[in-house]
Amino acid sequence: MDSLTIQGNTYELEMIDNIIKANDSDYSNLHAAIYKRFQKDIYTTYKQIRHIHKPKACEKLSLEKVKANLRDHWLEIYLNLTREEAETVIEYAELFFGLAIK
């Protein structure tokens, strides 16, 4: 997958991966803004994925349970995401937020 569209924004995943790997001194203001927006959109989309599989927000699912409970039909109907896109969102959520969402 070359790009990912979430929360109305389209991101080139190769560019995002390059930003993640870059030193802080290599960041431009534009890259920093894109990176922050991407992180925010990843977290928002992850919460939406988690919510459609367990609508009671007070009973949060672990990251592993979210991965195990993915339903293609629900993802497409409620979030207009494919399984591959949802798995990509979950991978980035785990990378960015780690233990905070486990």
HUCOR-V251630 format. One record per residue. RES is the residue in one small letter. SS is DSSP state (h for helix, s for strand, l for the rest). PSI is psi in radians with two decimals (999 if undefined). D_LAST is the distance of its C-alpha to the last C-alpha in whole Angstrom. Layout:
# HUCOR-V251630
RES|SS|PSI|D_LAST ; RES|SS|PSI|D_LAST
This chain:
# HUCOR-V251630
m|l|2.21|25 ; d|l|-0.57|27 ; s|s|2.83|26 ; l|s|2.23|23 ; t|s|2.03|24 ; i|s|2.50|22 ; q|l|0.57|22 ; g|l|0.04|26 ; n|s|2.44|26 ; t|s|2.26|26 ; y|s|2.38|25 ; e|s|2.01|26 ; l|h|-0.53|24 ; e|h|-0.73|26 ; m|h|-0.74|27 ; i|h|-0.79|23 ; d|h|-0.67|22 ; n|h|-0.67|25 ; i|h|-0.73|24 ; i|h|-0.71|21 ; k|h|-0.30|23 ; a|l|2.73|26 ; n|l|2.72|27 ; d|h|-0.57|27 ; s|h|-0.32|31 ; d|h|-0.18|31 ; y|l|2.40|29 ; s|l|2.92|31 ; n|h|-0.64|31 ; l|h|-0.81|31 ; h|h|-0.70|28 ; a|h|-0.72|26 ; a|h|-0.73|26 ; i|h|-0.78|25 ; y|h|-0.80|22 ; k|h|-0.74|21 ; r|h|-0.70|22 ; f|h|-0.81|20 ; q|h|-0.78|17 ; k|h|-0.79|17 ; d|h|-0.64|18 ; i|h|-0.82|15 ; y|h|-0.76|13 ; t|h|-0.78|15 ; t|h|-0.69|16 ; y|h|-0.77|12 ; k|h|-0.67|12 ; q|h|-0.72|15 ; i|h|-0.82|14 ; r|h|-0.71|12 ; h|h|-0.70|15 ; i|h|-0.32|17 ; h|h|-0.25|15 ; k|l|1.51|15 ; p|l|-0.28|17 ; k|l|1.77|17 ; a|l|-0.48|15 ; c|l|-0.31|15 ; e|l|1.36|13 ; k|l|2.40|9 ; l|l|2.56|8 ; s|l|2.84|5 ; l|h|-0.74|5 ; e|h|-0.68|7 ; k|h|-0.62|9 ; v|h|-0.80|10 ; k|h|-0.77|11 ; a|h|-0.46|13 ; n|l|0.20|15 ; l|l|2.30|16 ; r|l|2.02|19 ; d|h|-0.79|22 ; h|h|-0.79|24 ; w|h|-0.72|22 ; l|h|-0.75|20 ; e|h|-0.74|24 ; i|h|-0.89|26 ; y|h|-0.55|23 ; l|h|-0.09|22 ; n|l|0.75|24 ; l|l|2.56|22 ; t|l|2.93|22 ; r|h|-0.73|20 ; e|h|-0.75|20 ; e|h|-0.73|20 ; a|h|-0.73|16 ; e|h|-0.63|15 ; t|h|-0.77|16 ; v|h|-0.78|15 ; i|h|-0.70|11 ; e|h|-0.81|12 ; y|h|-0.65|13 ; a|h|-0.74|10 ; e|h|-0.70|8 ; l|h|-0.82|11 ; f|h|-0.70|12 ; f|h|-0.18|9 ; g|h|-2.05|7 ; l|h|-0.39|5 ; a|h|-0.41|6 ; i|h|0.06|4 ; k|l|999|0
